[in-house]
Amino acid sequence: MQVIRDDGSLDPNLDPGLSIDQVVALYKAMVRTRVIDDRLNRLQRQGRIAFHVGSLGEEAAIVGSAAALRDRDWIAPCYREVGALLWRGYPLQRYVDHMYGNAGDPVRGRQMPDHTFSREHRYLSVSAPIGTQIPHAVGVAMAAKKRGLDECIGVFFGDGATSSNDFHAAMNFAGVYRAPVLFLCRNNGYAISLPTSEQTAVRTLAEKSAAYRIPATRVDGNDVLAVWKAVRDGVDRAAEGGGPSFIELMTYRMGGHSTSDDPRVYRTEEEVDAWRRADPLLRLRKHIEQRAAWSAELEADWQAVCDAEVRACVRQAESMPASELREVFRDVYAEQPWHLREQEAECLGGPRARDHEEGSS
Ligand SMILES: Cc1ncc(C[n+]2csc(CCOP(=O)(O)OP(=O)(O)O)c2C)c(N)n1
């Protein structure tokens, strides 16, 4: 499905009819996500944060999906979807604090950067093992269904995750029990260095859903209005008791897998260049400029606003103390068992004396 044509005009048969203010809000959120990404990549290169996993080129798939879900719907993220969390109003300072693992980090420095959560924003905790969030999401959907709530959940995952056992178990369960869940598969072309064509023998990932009797839509994931429409159709289906939907969002990971990756060793510049021309921000910008709702001046102003915002958050994050060491021992047990009490005391007592280390085998 494609709504925004290459020339910036809309397909009248598929146009979801958002107001121009709504469309501009989507564009601004996508630009903001990119500016934040860019700053975090630089901070990592400067040695100021340890790691970042960004969404360069996938902003339409992420922000468009989040915008089409209702506030009461849940999001089960993979690890690339902070744009969805920010769309829901999550404070940028809290996210940047998380990236530093400082005292303001809700995860208390215990997780990798980009592995945050927010109960308030109905955004589940990122789980690093690929695919594990998919059955979690089906569980959340089943809980809503059993309670008779008009809520659904959108679960993000990459093309690589469709080869995981959890994907199969979750799809099967959702198909059988008609769970109100939207499977949001970001097909960005790669699972780290492995191209999608070598990931699976099927031609499209969408066709996998037929085996579970889950309706599928294959969407231009760089077209935010097509993403919005496909996801909102899925929300409506879930709300009417129609159960799950599978949406394959065709996009491209324009950056490395994460700051630990160098994609130049496994793909060509020509390939990346071709996708750069299909940049989701450029397409949407062309559309809103045609509708006289955007200009070079507004673009420069908005980029400057976003940049100043993220720089201020970085300054604040760097002035905060680190998360305390004792936090490692918190939030697991209501009452701490004896062995953790002992380990905590030893840990907080500082490093062991050197002769002790040499004496041990
Ligand atoms: C079970 C498991 N195996 C391997 C890894 C290492 N790993 C981290 S990300 C990744 C690639 C995932 O690719 P995909 O699902 O396509 O998502 P993308 O990163 O492209 O968004 C792998 C293999 C992991 N985290 N968990």
PDBQT file of the ligand as one rigid body, heavy atoms in Angstrom, charges set to zero:
ROOT
HETATM    1  C1  LIG A 401      17.993 -14.513  20.512  1.00  0.00    +0.000 C 
HETATM    2  C2  LIG A 401      18.974 -13.506  19.991  1.00  0.00    +0.000 A 
HETATM    3  N1  LIG A 401      19.870 -13.868  19.055  1.00  0.00    +0.000 NA
HETATM    4  C3  LIG A 401      20.765 -12.970  18.593  1.00  0.00    +0.000 A 
HETATM    5  C4  LIG A 401      20.781 -11.697  19.080  1.00  0.00    +0.000 A 
HETATM    6  C5  LIG A 401      21.774 -10.670  18.530  1.00  0.00    +0.000 C 
HETATM    7  N2  LIG A 401      21.059  -9.691  17.709  1.00  0.00    +0.000 N 
HETATM    8  C6  LIG A 401      20.768  -8.469  18.175  1.00  0.00    +0.000 A 
HETATM    9  S1  LIG A 401      19.937  -7.555  17.040  1.00  0.00    +0.000 SA
HETATM   10  C7  LIG A 401      19.971  -8.808  15.917  1.00  0.00    +0.000 A 
HETATM   11  C8  LIG A 401      19.346  -8.629  14.549  1.00  0.00    +0.000 C 
HETATM   12  C9  LIG A 401      17.862  -8.510  14.583  1.00  0.00    +0.000 C 
HETATM   13  O1  LIG A 401      17.400  -8.164  13.307  1.00  0.00    +0.000 OA
HETATM   14  P1  LIG A 401      15.910  -7.784  13.029  1.00  0.00    +0.000 P 
HETATM   15  O2  LIG A 401      15.002  -8.645  13.811  1.00  0.00    +0.000 OA
HETATM   16  O3  LIG A 401      15.747  -7.775  11.550  1.00  0.00    +0.000 OA
HETATM   17  O4  LIG A 401      15.761  -6.295  13.619  1.00  0.00    +0.000 OA
HETATM   18  P2  LIG A 401      16.523  -4.952  13.210  1.00  0.00    +0.000 P 
HETATM   19  O5  LIG A 401      17.745  -4.856  14.093  1.00  0.00    +0.000 OA
HETATM   20  O6  LIG A 401      16.868  -5.027  11.761  1.00  0.00    +0.000 OA
HETATM   21  O7  LIG A 401      15.592  -3.841  13.509  1.00  0.00    +0.000 OA
HETATM   22  C10 LIG A 401      20.629  -9.921  16.429  1.00  0.00    +0.000 A 
HETATM   23  C11 LIG A 401      20.859 -11.162  15.671  1.00  0.00    +0.000 C 
HETATM   24  C12 LIG A 401      19.834 -11.350  20.069  1.00  0.00    +0.000 A 
HETATM   25  N3  LIG A 401      19.767 -10.120  20.574  1.00  0.00    +0.000 N 
HETATM   26  N4  LIG A 401      18.939 -12.258  20.509  1.00  0.00    +0.000 NA
ENDROOT
TORSDOF 0
